[in-house]
């Protein structure tokens, strides 16, 4: 079999860790790819690994040898799953590899919104100190999390792990899942959406992007949140209507936002959210810890090995 990695740089900038693909035949690794090059890059490959390049009907028409497609991560919205299913093309993803890292990063964003470590660090390096004349620390952000409430929209593995972290800091943890309400599990109180929005000091989005969640964080949803709420998003950027979030940040309805993802990536430098001092933005890096990337490579190998042996991957996105 022949394998091709369309855009492997994000997963492994060194290009040194793809050697396991040799066990399945010839392979090619491209660090970067543009949509117009996808068909050429795939060619007669049987196995396609994609980070952000789209695999759709046109690509499959032009590349009839494709038998297996895997996302280089958990999200697989770049793959036309229905078209692959119709053609008998196996589709897999890599769930769970970054649970700990993404939950940790979501909390880091939350923490950064209420504790301005950089400002305190700059103060000390410039000779300022508490109790010393000329230094007023009261304007600097520093809020206790104990006793505050976080609402987690999407309580899969990442959402539940974030809940554990927040619970350890003495926070009340509310969760929303359409299939679960009125129970408490693993320290998370599952409530209806209106209760979560109106009761939470922080709202974190840890959900997949689909027809329900696309643009769900809009002016209407924000209006149902507390005044001065903080919003964190480590799911997909398109979950948020960025204009509505910008307006809410400027008005003060939203006190701060921590975003690891944007609706368009990489975002335009002119995106107005970059002008908001109360908006912390990181470059879609929550999954990039060394440990997470090592797990990712291991699961990719296991999935492909299973497919080569049985015709089915382990982490199939459809049955």
N, C-alpha and C positions, 0 to 999 in steps of 0.2 A: 504493500500500500504506500501511497505518497501522502505526506502531510505538509500543510503550509500554515505558518503563523503569520497572519496578515499585519498585525500591529502590536508587536511584543514589547516595545520600549517601556510602556507604563508598568508592565509586570516585572520585567527584568532588563533594566537599562544596560547591563553588562553583556547581555546575550550569551552568558556562559552556562545557563542552567537548562537548556533545551535538549541536552544530549540524550535524555531518555527516549526521545522520539525516534532515535536510530533503531531501537528495538523493533519498530513497526515498519521499517523501510526507509526510503529516501525522504528527506525533509528539508524545507527551506524556512528561514526565519527572516521576516522583514520588520525592522524596528518601527517604521511608520508606513502609512498607506493613505491614499486619498480614495474617495468613493469611485472616481473614474478609473482607478487602477485595479479595483477588486477582481474583476473578471480575468484580466491578464495575469494577476498574481496567483489566482487559484489554478487556472489552467486545467490540467487533468488530475488534480489532486483528489484523493478520496476523503481526506480528513481536513477540516478547516477549523482553525482556532482564531476567534475574533474578539477583540476588546470593544471597539466602537464601530467597526465597519459593518454595514448592513448586508444581510443575506436575505434576499427576496426572490420573487418569481423570476425576474429578469436575470439575476445572477445564476439561479439554478437552471434556467433554460440554456444559458451559455456554457455552463459547467456541469454536464450531465453525469460526470463521474462521482460527484459529491455524494457520499453515503453517510457522513457523520459531521455534525457541526457542534462545536462547543463554545460557550461564552467563556471568556477569561475572567470569570468572576461569578457573582450571584445573579445579577440582573441580566436578562436576556431579551429586553425590549428591542434590540437591534436585529433580532432574528425573527423572520416571519414563520412562526411556529406552525400555523395552520397550513401554510404552503409546504413546509417540510413534511408534516404528517401526511398530507395528501400524496406526496411523492415517495413516501417510505424512507425519508431521510431522518436518521436518528438525531435528536437534539438533547444535549446535556448542559448543565451548568455546574457551578461549584458552590453549593450552599454551605454556610456555616464557617468558612475558612477565616473570615474577618470579624466574626461576632465580637470577640473581646476587644479588638482594635477599634472598631467603629463605635461601640458603646463607650469606650474610654474617650474617644475623640469627641463624641457628642457631649459627654460630661465636661470635657475640657473647654468646649465652646461655651457651654452654660456657665462654667466657672469663670471664664474670662469676661463674661458680661457683667459679673457682679463683683469681681475682685481684680483690680487693675495692678497686677504684679509689675508690669512694665513701668508704670508711673512711680511706684514705690522704689523700684530699682534705680530709676533715673534720679529720684530725689537723693538717695544715699550716695550715688556716684557724684552728685554735684555738691556734696557736703551738707545736705539738709538732714535733719534728724529730729525725732519727736522730742519735744521739750526744749528745743533750741530756737531762739528768737528768729523769726522770719519764715518759719515753716508751718504752714497750716495744712494739715493732712485731711481735714474734714471734707473738702470737696472731692477727694479721690474716692473712686468706687470701692466699696468694701461692705458687702451685705452677708449676713449669716444665712445659710441655707436651711438650717434646722427650723422646723415649724412651717416652712413654705410648702406649697403644693405644686407638684409637676404632673401634667397630663401627658400621657404617651399615646399618640395616635399610631396604632400599629404595634401590636405586642407579640411579634414573632421572637426569634432568638435574640436579636439585637435589642429590641424594645424591652424584653424581660431582663436582659443583663443590665441595661441602663437603669431599669427600675431597682435592681439590687444595689447598684452603686448609690443611687439617690437615697434609697432607704437607709443605707449605712450612714448617710450624712443627716439623718433625722428628718427627712422630708416625707410628706404624705404623697403616695404614688397612686394616681388614678390612671386607668387604662381604658382604651376604646378598641373593641373588636366587634364587628357587626354580629358575629355568632356567639358572643358571650357578654352577658350583662347581669348585674345583681349578685355577683359572687366575688370572693376575694381569694386569690391564688398567688403564692410566691410573693406575698406582700403587696400585690397590686389589686386595688379595688376597681372592678370593671363596672363602668357606668355608661349611661347614654351620652351621646355626643354633646348635647346642650349642657349637661351637667359638667362634663369635662371642660368645656370651653369657658363656662362662667365661673368655675371654681379654681382654675389653675393659675398660679403665678408664672409658671413656665409651661410652654407647650412644645413638645418635641415630636417631630414627624419621622417615623421609622417604618414607612410603608412602601410597598411596591408602586410603581407608576402604572396605572391602567386607566380605563375610561372613567372610573369612579373618582380616582384621586387626582387626575390631571387638572391643575388649576384650582384645586379645592381650597387652598389658602388664598381667599380673595376678600374683597371688601366686606361681603356679607358675613363670611366666617369670622373675620377679624372683629367686626362690630359686635359679635356675640361673646368675645373674649373680655376679660377684665381690662380696665384701663391700666396702662403701665405694664402689660404682659411682656414677657420675653419669649421669643420664638427661636427654636433650633431646628435645623433641617440637615440631616445626613442621609436622606433617602435618594430622591431624584429632584433636580432643580425645577422641573416642570410641574411639580406638585404646587409650587407657589406662583401666583400672579405677581410678578416682580413690581409692576407699576403700583398695584394696590398696597404691597408691602412698603414700598418707598413712601407713598403718601402717608401711611400709618406711622412710619418712623419719623417723618418730618413733623407730623401733627402731635406726636407724643403718645398717641393711642397705644403704640408698641414702643416700649422703653428701649428695647434692643433686640437684635437678631444675630444669630450665629449660624452661618451657612457654609457647608462644605461642598455644596453643589449649586449649579446655576442652570437656568432654563436653556441657555446656549453655552456650550463649552468648546474652547475657552471663551469666556465672556468678553464682550467688547470693552475696551478701556473706558469708553464713554457711558457705560452702564451707570445710571444715576445712583445705584446702591453703593458704588465706590465713593460717593461724596458724603455718605452718611457716617459720621464718626461713631454712631451707636450701632453700626453694623460690622461685625467681624466676619471676614470671608477667608476661607482657606481653599487651596486649589484641588478639590476632590481627592484628598490624600488620606482620608480616614482609614482606608484599607491597606495602607502601604507599609505597615510595620514589617520588619524583617521576618518576624515569626509568622505573620499572616501570609506573606508571599511564599514562604517555605511550605506552608500547608497547602496553598493554592497549587503549587507545582506537583505536590504529592497526590492530590485528588485528581488533577488533570491526568496524571499517569495512570492512576487506578481506573478512571473512567474509560480511557482509550484501551487499556489492556482488556477490560471487560468486553468492550465493543468488538475488538479484534477476535476475541475467543468465542463470544456468544452471539454477537450481532446486536447486543443491547448494552448501553452504558449503565453505570450504577445510579447516577443522579440524573435520571431522565426527566425532562420537563413535561412529558405527556406519557401516558400508559398505553 
